[in-house]
Amino acid sequence: MSTALARALVLTEVLPWSSVAQALFLSTTKNVPFLHAVLELNLLPRERLEEELARADAPVAKTLVPDVTWLAKLPPGLCARLLALPVGKATGPGGKKQAVVALADPRDEHALGELTFHLGAEVVAVRASLSDMSAAVSALPKPKAEESFMESTLVSMRAPEGIVLPPSERGAARPPAPPSAVPLSASGADASAIPLVRRSQEPSMPIPLVRRMSDGEPVLELRSPYSRVPRSVESPAAIAMRTATDRNEILRLLLEGAMEHARRVILFAVRRDGFGGLLCTPTMGDEAAIRDLRVPLDEPSMLATVATGGTYFGPIYSAPAHVPLLALLPAVSDSVAVTAARLRGRPLVLMLAEGMEKPELAMRHLDELTRAAGEAFARILATKGE
């Protein structure tokens, strides 16, 4: 279930909490993808939902032809439930085998984790449109003995004491109960009939068959947003990048925009010998030390994770590649954010931000800044090509 997308829809005020809660409830109870639940409830037009999904920072899948080797490792029905399809193989750092998987929502961490578990390999996510993905998973062959996930779930819920009936008995017709051997007249005129209603006449609270839907508190509690950012609000720095004329101006605007949401910011250039420090906020102190900073490309790090796609939000975890960085950030907080400005899918500049008062709000703005920087780099490159 894509909680990242659900949270983004609320933060950007595309949907209210109550609508997102309805979709999450339908997705959970009927075991349908969250995206399908949004469409089934008519919360968003398909085109508008596709637009939100296209905001994911992931490469676009060139084809949706399934890789039969990876597909054989997945349980039946999983692709349809996750709206995901393995489409190829790749080789990661150190020769590690990777599975290239197309997803309608590459930000769905639950789907990525489940795919990684079943495939036994690192997953490289690429994006496909919701329409194409729905058609691709619907075309997958289904074994005759395959049982829908929903059916097995319902049977498990109905069986007493946690007992799950075998498949042969789940749909079997039960013979009618034999008639009573005692004639009605033998029961006597004074016998009390079995009550068909409650004996107590006291009013009682009815048992709800469905969850109450209202505009109040959400049915499923999500992490409350720190603030709601209308889509129309855009950072002045991001707007200024549209008319920037050179690389240095873009980097300056990127740093200025990030300083509005984080106390300390470092910009890294992606080079052949590693991630090299470029610029930093005055709060970092020694700018010369930042320019001398190098984080290896071929070692696990949060910078390497973002360089391969997506964003990072969390602690600076223990890793050899992070040692020189931690030396410059002795009093780092529990969470840092790393985003990337990309040119045609390739990372050019990474931005590390620390000391955010409102992390979720800051992450959205930082992502918009790096996206605007990537577009500005592409515009300048195209202008030089002319």
N, C-alpha and C positions, 0 to 999 in steps of 0.2 A: 504494500500500500504506500503510495507516494505522499508521505507527510511533508516532504520538502515542497512539492508543488502545491499542496493544500495550504501550507503556511504562506507561500508566495502569493497565492490568489487573494488571501486576506490582507497581507501587508500592502499590496498594491491597490487594494480596494476594488479589485475586479469582482469579487463576490463577498457578501457579508458572512459573518461567522455562522449564522443559522443555516445558510445554503450549503456551505462547505460541510457542516455537521451532518446535514441530511445525506449528502453524497457519501461521506465516510461511513455513516450508519448503513446505507444501502450496500456499499461495497463490502462491509464486514459481514452483514447478515446473509446476503445472497451470494457472497463469494464471487463477485464480479469485479473487474478492474475499476479503479477509482475513476479513470477517464470515461469509461462507459457509463458509470453511475451519473457523472455530471451531464452527459448527453441524454440519458434516459429520463432524468428529472427536468430536462429542458432548462438547465441553469445557465448554459452558455451555448451559442451557436457553434457548430463544428469549426467554422472558419476562425472564430475567435479563440477557441481552445487550441487549434493548431498554431495560432500566432503565439500563444503563451508557451507552448512546447518548444517552438523554434528558438526561444530565448536561451535554451540550455546550451552551455558552452561545450559542444561536442562535435566531432566531424560528422558529416552527413554520409549515410551508407550509400554506396554506389549501386549495390544490388541487394536483393532480398532472397537470393537462392540459398536454401539451408545447407549447412555443412553436415553431412550425414554422420560423420564420425562423432562430432560433438552432440548432435541431436539424439543419437542412440543412448547417451548417458543421462538424458533428462527424463524424469517421470512423465507419463502420458498426461496431457492437459496442462503441463506447467507453462508452456510457451503462450497458450491462450490466456492463462490466468495472469501472467506477468506482462503480456504484450511484448515479448522478447523472442528473438530468433538468432541462434548462432549461425554466422555467415562466413567464417573463415578462421585462419590461424595466423599467428604472428610470433615473433621471437623477441623476448624482452631482454633487459640487461642480464649479462651472465649466461646467455643462452636459454633462459627460462621460457618454457612453452606458455603461450598466451592464447586465449580464445577471444576472437572478435565477435561481439554480440551486438546486434541491432536492437534498440529499444525505442518505444514511442516516447518514453520519458527517461533519459539517461541519468537524471538526478535521483531516481528511485533507489535509495540505498538498500532497502529491503530486497528488491529484485536483484541487485548486484551481489549482495551477500548470499542469497539463495542459489544463484547461478554459479558463483565461485565454489560453493560447497559441493554441488552436484557434479560440476565439471572437473573439479580437482585441479584447477588452473586459474591463474590470474585472468580477470576479464577486462578486455579493452572495449569500452562502450562507444558505439556510434549511434547516430540518431536517424530515425526513419519517421515519416509522417504517420499520424494515427490511422489514416485511411489505408495507406499501403501496408502497415503492420497488421491491421485487423484482417485484411484480405489474405496476407501471407500466412498467418497462423490458422486461419479458417481452412486454407487449402492443404494443411498437413494431413497425411493419412492417419486414420484412427483405427486401432486394432478392434476386432469384433468383440473381444472380451473386455474392452476398456469400459470402465465405469466412471461416470462423471464424479468429479471431486465433490460437487454439491450433494449428490445422492449419498455418498459415503458419510459426509458430514452430518446430514440429517438423520441417518440411521444411528450414528453414534450418539447423537443428542437424544434420540427417543429411547434407546435401550436402557433399561434400569441398571443401576449399580455399575455403570461404566462398561457393561457388556456389549460388544459389537457383534451383531448377528453375522453368520457367514453369508457370502453372496448368494448361495443357493436358496437361502431362506428369506432373504430380504424382500423379494417380490412375490413369494409363493402365496397362493390363495389359501386361506384357512378354511377348513370344513365348518359348516354351521354347527352351533352348539346343539346337543340332543335335547329334546323336549323334557320338561320336568316329569319325573315318575309319580309325583304326588298330585292327584286330582285337585282341582280348585275347591271342590266342596269339602274335601277332607281337612282343609286348613282351619275350618270353623268360622263362625260368623264373627267371633270376637278377636280374631287374629288381626294384628296391625299390619297394614300394608307398608311395604318399603317406601319411605319418603323419596320423592323425586326432586325435592327442593331442600334447602337448608332447614334444619329444625329451628334454628335460632331466628327469631323475628327482628333481632337487633340489626340496624343498618350497619353495613360493613363497607370498607373501601374496595371498590372493584379492582380486579387484577388487570392491569393494562396489557393488551396484546401487542401493542406497538409502543415505541418510545414517543413521548410528547415532543412535537416539533413547535418551536416558538421562536420569536425574535429575541428571546432573553439569552440565558446561558446556553452554550453549545451542548449538544447531546454527548459528544465525545470531547473530553477536555483536551485541548491542545495547549502548547506553550504560549502564554499570552504575549502578544507583540508589544515591543516597547513603544512603538509609534506606528502610525499608518502613513504611508508615503503615497500620495496620489501620483498616478502615472505622469500627469502633466508637469510635476515638479522636476526640474533638471538642474544639476549643479552648474553654477556660472563658469567653473573651470571647464566642464564638458562642453558647454556652448562655445567658449572661446577657442577650443581646439578645432572647431570647424573652419576657422580662418587662420590657424597657425601656419607659419611658412617654413619652419625648419624643425629639426629633431630636438634641439635644445629648448625651443619654446614649448614643445609638447611635453617634454620631461618636467620643465618648470611648472607648467599648469597641472600636470599629474600630481606633483608633490604638493602644490598649494591646495588643490582640491582635497587630497587625502588628509591634510593637516586639520581640516574642519571636523574630522571624525575620529582622529587618533592622535595620541600624544607624540608617538615616535614612529617614523616611517623610513624605510630604506628601499631604494630602487636598485634592482640588479639587472645587469645586461647578460643575456644568454650568449656565451662565447664557447669556442671549441675547447678551451682549457677549464671551463667551469662557469659557475654563476659569479660574475664579478660585480663588486659594489660600484654604483654610479654616483648617486646623490643620496642625501639624507636630510632630515629635519634638523634644525639647530639644537633641538633637545637631545640629539644623539651625542653631541660633544665633538669628538675628534673626527672631522670629515676625512682627513688623510687616512686614518685607519679604515674607514669605510671603503675608500677607493682601493685600498690594498687587500680588502677582504675577498677571499675565494672559497666557494663551496663546490666540491667536486661534482661533476656531471654523472659519473658512473657509480656513485654510492647512494644508498637509500637516504632520502631527505624529504622534507615537506616541499622544498623547491623543486626537486625532481618529480614529485607527485603532480604538482600543478603544471609543470612543463609538459607532461604527457597528456594533460587535459583536465578541465574542471577547476575548482577552487579548493582551498584548504582553510579550515577553521578549527582550532584546537590548541593544545599545548605544544611547545617545542620539545618533542619527545627525545629520549636519550638515543643518540646515534653519533658515530665518529664524525660524520659530515657536519654536525651541528656544533662541534666544539669551538671552532673559531667564531661562530656567530654568538654563542652563549658568552664568550669572553667579552663581547662588546655590549651584551644585554644582561648584566649581572642581576638586575632586579626586574626581570621580565614577569609579566602577569601570567595567569593561568591560560589565557587564550590569545592567540595571534591569528591574523588573517593574511592569506597569501592569494593574490590574484595575478592574472597575466594579461598583458596587451599582446595580441596576436596579429600576425599578418598572413592571410591566406591559411590559417590554421596553425602556423608555426609561431612559437612564443618568441617575442623580441625582448620584452622587458617584464620582469616580475616585480611586484610590489608587496612588501611585507609591512603590515601595520600592527602596532601594539598600543595598548592603553586606550581601549575604546569603551566609553561609558555606556553606549547602547549598541552592543555588538550586532544584533540582527539588522538594525537600521543602518549601521556603518557598513556592513557587508554589502547591502544593496547598493549604496552609493559608491563604494570602492569598485564593485563589479561594473557599474555604469561608467565610472571614470576610465578603467582600463579598456573597456569596450570602445569608448569614444577615442582613446589614444590609438588603438589599433586601426580604427577607421581613418584617423588623421594621418597615420603613417602610410596607409594604403593610398590615400589621396595625394600625398606629396610624391610618393613613388610613381604614381600614374602620371602626375604632372611632369616629372623629370623625364619620363619615357616619351612624352609627346615632343 
